[in-house]
């Protein structure tokens, strides 16, 4: 349950395809996943579905995210696109079942290359990402890493300033922590290229075309912007240089706004 919204507000938001999970906003959400479908997916995996994933799927079977996320890959900090929570019937590059079948094929091929027979169980369950470029997995193999969230990013050999080979990184020990890592690097109310612009456009559409109260949309926008990364505070207190990630965002802002004084 969100501490920001009342239970009545959450019900009203759901009517407009909006839900809150781990203090992050989901839009264009699907109904909850059925217990039967959850059981089907669990039967395909090496171990039981972790509690956090069950919490998510019992809230919604999938939808959209509009946040920024970064991870260390091949010695560099890479931006990751986690714009979709895969669900059955999605009209994106592949739906959830399609991605599961893709992983099954890859696992079987990998086992064959090693001269082994695959046991038919997924060690990593794909739950989201962006088209074929970036994917988010939950580790399913029993053990200390069970339930951890892993990102895969496609490399682009020959591209300047791009990951040259496929990269893999653990981004959080569980799904709640992975959602906590989602942020807004720029303010969608100030930056027309901000990842968050998608949410503001979605809210505008719900207000203009579907009767969402403007006051509720405004509250959603306030809640959403709580994920905005603050580099100005460290700049003012003199600690920005010790925080490379925030310093990079400050420099990006200075360049985009032609703010020579900030540089």
QUILIN-V572202 format. One record per residue. RES is the residue in one small letter. PSI is psi in whole degrees, 0 to 359 (none if undefined). Layout:
# QUILIN-V572202
res=RES psi=PSI
res=RES psi=PSI
This chain:
# QUILIN-V572202
res=x psi=134
res=x psi=142
res=x psi=347
res=x psi=318
res=x psi=148
res=x psi=166
res=x psi=324
res=x psi=321
res=x psi=320
res=x psi=322
res=x psi=319
res=x psi=320
res=x psi=322
res=x psi=326
res=x psi=340
res=x psi=20
res=x psi=28
res=x psi=137
res=x psi=163
res=x psi=129
res=x psi=127
res=x psi=43
res=x psi=25
res=x psi=150
res=x psi=134
res=x psi=138
res=x psi=162
res=x psi=46
res=x psi=154
res=x psi=166
res=x psi=166
res=x psi=152
res=x psi=141
res=x psi=153
res=x psi=325
res=x psi=318
res=x psi=321
res=x psi=316
res=x psi=322
res=x psi=315
res=x psi=318
res=x psi=324
res=x psi=342
res=x psi=354
res=x psi=161
res=x psi=330
res=x psi=181
res=x psi=151
res=x psi=134
res=x psi=153
res=x psi=321
res=x psi=322
res=x psi=322
res=x psi=319
res=x psi=316
res=x psi=309
res=x psi=336
res=x psi=348
res=x psi=313
res=x psi=143
res=x psi=349
res=x psi=179
res=x psi=205
res=x psi=149
res=x psi=152
res=x psi=73
res=x psi=169
res=x psi=151
res=x psi=138
res=x psi=155
res=x psi=155
res=x psi=122
res=x psi=129
res=x psi=38
res=x psi=2
res=x psi=158
res=x psi=118
res=x psi=139
res=x psi=135
res=x psi=143
res=x psi=109
res=x psi=76
res=x psi=349
res=x psi=139
res=x psi=111
res=x psi=142
res=x psi=155
res=x psi=133
res=x psi=2
res=x psi=145
res=x psi=17
res=x psi=195
res=x psi=313
res=x psi=153
res=x psi=182
res=x psi=311
res=x psi=322
res=x psi=319
res=x psi=324
res=x psi=315
res=x psi=323
res=x psi=315
res=x psi=324
res=x psi=317
res=x psi=317
res=x psi=318
res=x psi=320
res=x psi=319
res=x psi=319
res=x psi=320
res=x psi=319
res=x psi=321
res=x psi=331
res=x psi=4
res=x psi=25
res=x psi=170
res=x psi=124
res=x psi=140
res=x psi=359
res=x psi=3
res=x psi=137
res=x psi=130
res=x psi=333
res=x psi=127
res=x psi=120
res=x psi=129
res=x psi=347
res=x psi=183
res=x psi=213
res=x psi=112
res=x psi=230
res=x psi=0
res=x psi=316
res=x psi=138
res=x psi=150
res=x psi=131
res=x psi=156
res=x psi=129
res=x psi=128
res=x psi=350
res=x psi=128
res=x psi=144
res=x psi=188
res=x psi=337
res=x psi=1
res=x psi=131
res=x psi=351
res=x psi=159
res=x psi=127
res=x psi=139
res=x psi=142
res=x psi=135
res=x psi=134
res=x psi=131
res=x psi=156
res=x psi=80
res=x psi=133
res=x psi=346
res=x psi=131
res=x psi=137
res=x psi=30
res=x psi=156
res=x psi=124
res=x psi=341
res=x psi=160
res=x psi=138
res=x psi=149
res=x psi=138
res=x psi=141
res=x psi=124
res=x psi=343
res=x psi=155
res=x psi=342
res=x psi=175
res=x psi=324
res=x psi=317
res=x psi=327
res=x psi=319
res=x psi=324
res=x psi=334
res=x psi=344
res=x psi=137
res=x psi=176
res=x psi=116
res=x psi=332
res=x psi=155
res=x psi=119
res=x psi=344
res=x psi=351
res=x psi=333
res=x psi=115
res=x psi=349
res=x psi=7
res=x psi=142
res=x psi=326
res=x psi=353
res=x psi=329
res=x psi=319
res=x psi=317
res=x psi=321
res=x psi=321
res=x psi=316
res=x psi=318
res=x psi=319
res=x psi=318
res=x psi=325
res=x psi=312
res=x psi=326
res=x psi=346
res=x psi=10
res=x psi=18
res=x psi=130
res=x psi=136
res=x psi=325
res=x psi=323
res=x psi=319
res=x psi=321
res=x psi=321
res=x psi=321
res=x psi=318
res=x psi=320
res=x psi=314
res=x psi=314
res=x psi=318
res=x psi=354
res=x psi=342
res=x psi=2
res=x psi=129
res=x psi=135
res=x psi=106
res=x psi=347
res=x psi=323
res=x psi=307
res=x psi=329
res=x psi=317
res=x psi=325
res=x psi=6
res=x psi=16
res=x psi=5
res=x psi=323
res=x psi=335
res=x psi=1
res=x psi=85
res=x psi=320
res=x psi=314
res=x psi=323
res=x psi=322
res=x psi=321
res=x psi=321
res=x psi=318
res=x psi=319
res=x psi=318
res=x psi=316
res=x psi=318
res=x psi=318
res=x psi=331
res=x psi=3
res=x psi=46
res=x psi=85
res=x psi=328
res=x psi=324
res=x psi=320
res=x psi=none
